[in-house]
Structure formats: structure tokens, C-alpha cells
């Protein structure tokens, strides 16, 4: 009976993952970001740069399979000397980040703008109203305030460089996870993370999406250390305590970021039913869970007390937007932000009125769609949530403040044309970022046969992220950023099996054509 439950649970995770993930893969390869030339859907077409990117890619592929001397040289650089080359590539990615931020650190609108405004004026009624309605952003705002005091600066440049540091720290923690699982895959992890870092302009958007990344990567790393680390039992106690601390800090930074923790708990519970039952194993699991909780409780109490008793800004947290508002908003339009709903939350006098209004609108929207209509809506919303490899770059309201039509003069001007709303090369960036996203998804998608525990945990994390965005506010892929550690680690661990499957498919197609 135990084994049947385990097999059922394991298959459920795998089948649900591939159902949602293959939809994501399909949506990604049919994304309007991959339209060449004029693009009436996105409004930003590709130019000569994308053409050159495609031509160079084709040349590299053709010459690799045609000229043995060239393929041997590439193998020498990127395989035989992969430790050196991968390290250089990762270092180059960091240099690219620094150059990017130094030349492009504009003021950002939407929520990051509200965080930055609070560093200058805490008495403004609009600012106080924002934090009264959105107290979930109090932790990052207070942290930014302390950093501004420490560095004696409130500039966007400072907070952009802090974002770079945090994103790179997340990459380091991810790579350390791979080190514990399979040392030989470290160069591959460096290559994959370097590509991500060079195509991730969100480093100039200091907000919870990027700032929570190192905390998610850290609790994942600590879990991997607890489960797969080969060292004395006693050393795992401080690791378990630190794991509890990192989970709570991730929760305060962005509550939805603990989806990975839920995945860990569910997978650990499922694997209790695998094999012969052992009381000793159950006791050990309980002890470590208790230690993690011991790390969580004081961290939560201290952090929550500090936020509740802060004197920096006066807010009325009794007017905080209830979770059902985000469910209601997530069932409207394209499943994303609804300005009318947000305005109503500000107008209504108390939380009960907010709950009543949100519940009424949610029921009304679900009834209007009907069961079949809601299923169709969820398919469309899943596409909106996961398709865009730029992670909804420039798609929030007032994303970049000020003039968004950059000059063509100088290096900085030419760079901004790839990232500003009215830049002539925005379509080129979207195309290349989408190619990277399709590549990453393909690396994960074809690892059919791998059912290792960690693989299943990462799959369940991604499932959790998908389902969360389907139930609550979504509508754009920016919300996927918090789950990127699971994607990046899973891609690294899946590369070998996926590549073998793809090569096998090409070999089968080739042999079929010859016969």
C-alpha cells in the first residue's frame, strides 16, 4: 500500500509537471517575440542585429557539423578546457552586467518607484496610502532605507548595483547546489547561468522579484546540503537552523517565494512511503524539521516585531489588501493587474469591505465565464504567465520614467535602444531573450526518464509556481523570476538526458529518411 501511494504521488507530480510545462514550451516557441521583421503584435520589430545573430548561429552550427577541425577546436575550448572557459564566460557575464548598469540606470516606475519615493518623503499621503494597502513591501523598503543610510546614497545606481550583487549571489548559490549533486556539471552550470545573467536586464529594477532570488537559492542550497551533503550529522544542525532563517526572510521579502519550501515538504512526505519503513529515518526527519522550525520561529518574531514597531513611516496596516483581491483580479482581463479593482481597494473604508467586494467580483467573473470558459481562460492565462522570455520587460505601467526614446549617440545611447520602450532595437533584445528562454525550457522538457528525488522536488516547485500564478494575479511572466533558481538548477541537471534524447530523435529521423 505504501509503495502504491508513493508511485501514484510520483507519477502525479511528473504528469502534472509535463502537462503544464509542455504547454509553456509550446507557448514559448510560438511567442510573438520570435516574429522576424515588423511586429504588429509587440510593436517592436527586429532589425539587422537579429539577422546577424541568426546568420552567425547557422554558420556556427553548419561548420560545427561539416568541418571536423572547427568542431574539434570548439570542443577543445568549451569541453576539454571547460573549467577555464566556463569561468571566463561567467566572469565576462559579470563584466557585462557592470557595464550595463553603469550606462543604464534610469528611474523606474510602478512598485520600485514607490519604494524609492519612500526614501525621500515618508509624509506624502500617496506614499503612506501605498504602504497601508501593500504592507508586504514594507520589509524591502525598510531594508533599502538602512542601505541608503549605510552607503550615504539614495541613487538608483546604488540600488541597481545592489540588485546585481543579489542576483549574482543567487547564481553562486545555484552553482554550489550543483557542486553538491554532481561536481562534473559545474562548468555546464556556469555556462547556463552566464547566459541568463547576460540576458537579464531586471538587474536595473530593484524590487522583490530580483531581491528574493538569493534567499530562494539559499534555502534550496541548504536543503540540498541537508539531504545530500556528505559530512558529520552534527554539522547539519546549524545548516538546518540557517535554513529556517532563510525561509522566513524569503517569506518577508516575497511571500509567494516559499512555494519551493512547500514543494520540499510535500516531496519529503511522499518519500517517507518509498521502500521499507524505518523508525530511525522518521525520527531523524522529525528532528531536522524541528531544528528548521526552531530557526524559523525567532526569525519570524524578531522580523515581524521590527516591522510592526518601525518609526520610519506611519501606515494603517488594517487597510492591507486581502489575498482574495488578488484572486479576484487574477480572474479578470488577461489575469493580470486590474486598475479598477486596485482603485476600489483604496476607496473602500476597511478590510471587511475589501473582502466583500473582492469576493463579489470573483464570483461574478467566474459565473460569467462558466466552467468551460474558465478553463479556456486558464489556458490563455498560463500562456500570459509563462511565455515571455524577457520576463515582461517594459510591460508594467510607467516601467521607465522620463524620456523613453533614447538617443543613438554614444555607447550608452546605442545600448539603451535595445531596452527602452521606443528604442529601435527593443525587438532584437526580445528575440534573443526569447531564444534563450526556449533553449532553457527545451533543456528541461526532454528529460523524461529522470525521476530522482531532487528532480521531482524542482518539478513540484515549478508546478507550484504555475498554479499560484493561475489562481492569483499573473498575466505576465515577471512573476516567474522568483522561481528561476528551480528552472536553472533543473536545466543543468537535465542537460545530459535532454541532449541524448534530442540527438536520438535526429538520428531516428535521419535513418528513417535514408530507409
N, C-alpha and C positions, 0 to 999 in steps of 0.2 A: 504493500500500500504506500509506504514511504517513497519507494523508487518511482512508482507511478505518478505520485504528486510532483516529484522532482522533474521527471521527464515532461509532464504536462506543463509545468511552470516554465521550464527552459524553452520548450517549443513555442509557448505563448509569447515569450519575450522576443524570440527570433522572428516569428511570423509577423508579429505586430510591428517590429522594427523594420523589416523589409517592405511591408505594405506601405508604411509612411515614408520610408527612406527612398524607395524606388519612385514614389510619386515626386519627392523632392528632386531626385536626379532627373526625371523627365521634365519637370518644370524648369530646372536649371538649363538643360540643353536646348529648350525651346524659348528661352528668355529673350525678350526684345533687345537686351544688351548685346546680343550676338548678331544683330542685323547690321550688315555692311552698307556703307554709304549713307544716304539720307535716311533719317529715322523719325517717322511721323509719330511713333508711339512714345518714345522718350524725349523727343525734341532735340536730341544731341547726336548727330551722325558721326561716323568715323571719317578719318582723313588719311593722308599719306602715311602717317605713323603706323596705323593699324595694318595698312597694306604691306609696309616694310616688315612688320612683325610677322605677318603670315608668310611672306616670301622667305624670310630668314629661317622660320621654323620648318617650312617644307624643304628648304635646301639642306638644313641640318639632318633631317630625317632621311632624305633620299641619299645623301652622301654617306650617312652612317651605315645604311644597308647596302650601299653599292661599292664603296671603296674601303677595303679592309684596312689600309694604312690609316685612314682617317678614323675609322671606328676603333682601331687599336689605340690611337692617340687619345681619343675621348675616354676610352676605358682606363687608360693609364692615368689620366688626370682625375677622373671622377669616381673610379672604382679602386684601382690599385693604390692610389695615393689619396683615397677618400678622406682620411682623417685630416690631412693637411688642407685639402681643397674645401672640405665642408667647413672647417674652422675659418678659413679665409672668407668663404661665402657668407657665413654668419656675421663675421666682423664687418664685412662690406655692407650688410643689411643695416647694421647699427650706424655706420657712417652715413648711409643714405637717409636714415631717419633724422639724424642730426642736421644734415644739410637741408632736408625738407622743412623741419620745424624752424630753423634759423631764417629761412627765406619766406616762410608762410605760417604766420601765427595770428590770424585775424580774430576779431571779437566774434564769439558765437552766440546765437540766439537761443531760443526755446529754453529748456531746463538749465543747461550750463550757464546761460545768460543770467538766470535767476540766482544761481549760486554765486556768480561773480559780482552781481549787483549787491548782494548781502555783505560783501567785503568792504563796501564803500558807504552804504547807507542802510541802517537797520531800523530807522524810524519811518521810512516810506510806507504808507498804508498798503500799497500794492505788494510790496515785498513781504510785509507781515501777513497779509492775506494769503500769499502763495504758500508760506510755510505752515500756516494754520490748516490749510487744506491738504498740504503734502508734507506732513512731518517725517515721512520716510526719507526725505532728502536732508533732514537736519544733521545726521551724522557726518555726511561728506562735507556739508557746508561748514560745520564746526571744525572739522579736520583741516579744511582749506584755510580757515581763519587762523588756526595755530601755525600752519606752514607759512602763511603770509607774515605773521609776527616773527617767526624764526629766521626767514630769509630777508626780512625787511623789504618785501616787494609784493605787489598785488597784480603784477602784469600777467597777461595771457601767455607770454613767452615762458615765464617761470612755470606756470601750471601745465603748459604743453610739455616741457622737459620732464616734469614730474610724471606725467602720463606716459611718456616714452620709457622712463625708468621702470614704472609699474608693469607696463606691457612686456618689456624685455625680461623682467623678473619672472613673470608668468611663463615665458618661453623657457627660461632656465629651469624652473621647477618641472615643467613638462618633460624636458630633456633628461632631468635626473630620474623621473619616473621610468623612462625608457632604459636608463642605465641599470636600474634595479631589476627590470624584467629581462632585458636582453642587451648586454653590453655591445654586441656587434652591430646593433641597429642605431647606435648613437650618430654616426655620420649621416644616415638617412634622416634622422630626426632633425639634425642641423639644417640639411637641405630644405626640408619641408617647412620648418619654422622660418628660415631665412626668406623663402618666397612669400610667406604670409606677412612678415614684418615689412617687406619692401612694398607690399600692395595693401597696406592697412593705414589709410590716412586718418583714421579716427584718433590717432595719437595727438591731433590738434583739437580734440574735443574732450576737455577734462570733465568727465561725468562718470556716473556709476557704472556704465556699460564697460568701460575700459579699466576703471579703478578697482573693480571687484575681481578682475581676472587673476591677479597673483594670489588672492585668498582662495579662489576656487582651485587653482593649480596646487596651492599649498596643502589644502585638506585632502586632495587627491593623492599627492605625493606621500603624505603622512599615512594615509590608508594603505598605499602600496608598500610602504616601509613596514607597517604592522603586519601585513599579510604575507609579504614575500621577502622581507629583509632577513638576511642570514646573520644574526648576531644574538647575543645573550638575551634571555627573556626579560631580565631586569632593565635593559636599555629601552625596552618598548614602553615602559611606564611613562617616562617624560614625553615620549612621542605621542602616546595616547592623550596625555594632558594637553599638549600643544595642538593636537587635532581638534579637541573640544574648543579650545580658544579660537582657532582659525574658522571653525564652523560658525560660531556666534558672530565673529567680526564680519564674515561674509554675509550673514543674515542682516546685520545692521547696515551694511553698505548697499545691499540689494537683496531683499527677502527671497525673490524667486531664484536666486543663485544657489540655494540649498537643495534644489532638485537633485543634484548629484548625491547629496547625503541620503536622501530618501531612496535613491537607487541602490546605494551601498547597503542600507539596512534591509531592503527587500531581497537583494541577491544573497546577502549573508544568511537571512532567514531561509531562503529557498535551499541553500546548500547544506543546511542542517539535515535535510532529508535525503542527502546523497550518501550512499554507502552505509556502512554499519554504524548504528547509533553509539555514541561514546559519551558517557557522563563527564569524563575528564575534558573532552573537547567543549562540551556545553558549558562547563564551569569556567574554562578559560575564556570563552566568548563573553560570558556574563561579566567576568572580572574586567576585561578590557572595555566593554561597554560602560561599565560603572565608572572606570577611570576617565573615559571620554566625557561622561556626564559631569563628573567632578570638575573637569576643566571648563565645561560649559557654564555651569551654574554661577560661579563667582564672576566670570567674564560678563555674562548677561546682566547680572545685578549691578556691577560697577558701571558698565557702559550705559545701561538704562538710567541709573541714578544720575550720572553725569549729564545726560541729555535732558532729563526731566528738570534738573536744577540749574541748567545753564542760565547765565545772566546776559548773554550777548545780544539776544533778540527776544522781544516779547511776542509770544504767539498764543493762540487759543486752540489747543490741540483737540478740544471737544468738537471742533468743526472738521476734523480729519475726514477725508473722503473714505467711505466704507468700501470694502472689497467688491461688493455686489455692483457698485458703479462700474467697475472695470469689466465685469461680466456683461452688464447691460451694454456698455459701449462696444465691447467685443462682438456683439451680435447686431451691430448697426453698420450701414455703409459697406466698406470693404473689410470691416473687422478691426479698424484702427481708431485713431483719435476722432472724437466727435465733439466739435466746438460747442454745439448746443447743449449737450449733456454736461460738459465742463462748466459752462456758464451757469447752468441750473444749480450745480453743486455750490457755486459761490453765492448764489442768490438765496438758497434755502436756509432757514434760520437755525436748524440744529441737525444732529446726526440722524435722528429718527425720521425726519422729513426727507433727508437724503436717501435713506434706506428705502422708504416707502416709494419715493419717486423712481428710484433705480429698479426696484422690484416690479413696479407697474410697467415701466418701459420694456424691461426684459421679457415679461410675459406677453406684452403686446407684440413685440417683434417676433417672438417665437411662434405665436399663434398666426401672425400674418404670413410667415414663411411656410408653416406646416412642416410635417416630418420630412417629406421628400425635398421640399425647398430648403430646409435647414441643412440636410446632408449635402446638397449642391453648394450651399453657401460655405460649408466647412471645407469642401474640396478647393473652392476658389480662395478661401482664406488661407489654407495651407500653402497654396502657391504664393500668395502675397507674403506670407510669413517667412518663406524659405528660399525663394527663387534667386534673389538679387545678391550676387557675389560682391557688390560694393557695400553691403550691409546698410542699404538705404542712404547712401551718401548724397547730401544736398536735398533730401526728400522731406525733411522736417520743416515746419514753418519758421521763417527767418533764420535759416540754418547759419548762414554767414551774414553778419551785419555789415552795413555800409555798401560801398560800390562793389557789385559782384560781376562787373565787366572789366576784367584785368587788362592792363597794358601788354603789348607784345614786346616791349623794350626790356633788355637785360635778361639775365638768367632767371631772376625771381619772377619776372613778368611771364616768361615762357613757361615756367613751372606752374604758375597759377592758372594758366589757360587749360591745364589738364584737370583742375579740381574746382574751379569756380563755376557758378551756375551758368554764366554766359561766356565761359571760356570756349574757345574754338576747338579745343581738343578733349573736352569732357567725355565725348563719346568714345574716344580712344582709351581713356582710362577705364571706362565701364566695360569695354570689350575685353581688355587684357585681364581685368579683375574677374570677369565672368569666366574666362578660360581657366584661370587658376581655381575658381570655385568648382567648376565642372571636373577638373583634374582631381581635386581633393575628394569630391564625392565619389568619383569613379574608383579611386584608391580604396575607399571603404566598401563600396557597393558589391564588389565581386569576391569578397572574402566569405563566400557562402558557408564553407565547411568548418570554419573555426568557431568552436563552442567553449573556449576556455572561460574560466570564471571572470577574469578581468575584462575580456572582450564583451561578455554578456552584461557586465556592470556598466561599461561605457555605452553599450547599445541602449540599455534601460535609461541612462541619463539623457540620451538624445530623445528617446521616446517621451520621457517626462517633459523635456523642453518643448517638444512639438505639441503635446497635449495641453500644457499650460498656456501656450500661445493661442491654441484653438479655443480654449474656454474663456480666456481673459483678453484684454486689449492686445492686439497684434497689428496685423495689416502691413507691416514692413519688417525686413529682416534685421534691422538694428538690434532687436531683442534677442537675436541668436548669438550675439557677441559673447554674452555671459557663459554660453555653453561651448565656446570654441575649444577650450582645453580638451574636452571629450572628443571632439572631431579630430583635433591634431594628433592626440595620442593614439586614437583608434586608427587613423590613417597610417601612421608609422608602423603600428603592429600588423596592419592588414596588407601592407605593400607587397610582400613576397607572394602571398597566396593570390592576391588580385592580379598581379603581373603574370603569374603562371597561368591563371585562368584565361586572361586576355591572349597570351601567346598561344595557348592551346586552341582557342577559338579561331585565331588567324590561321594556324596550322591546319585545322579541320576544314576551314573554308577553302584554303589553298589546295588541299588534297582532293576535296570534292570537285573543284573546278577542273583539275587535271584528269580525274576519272570520267 
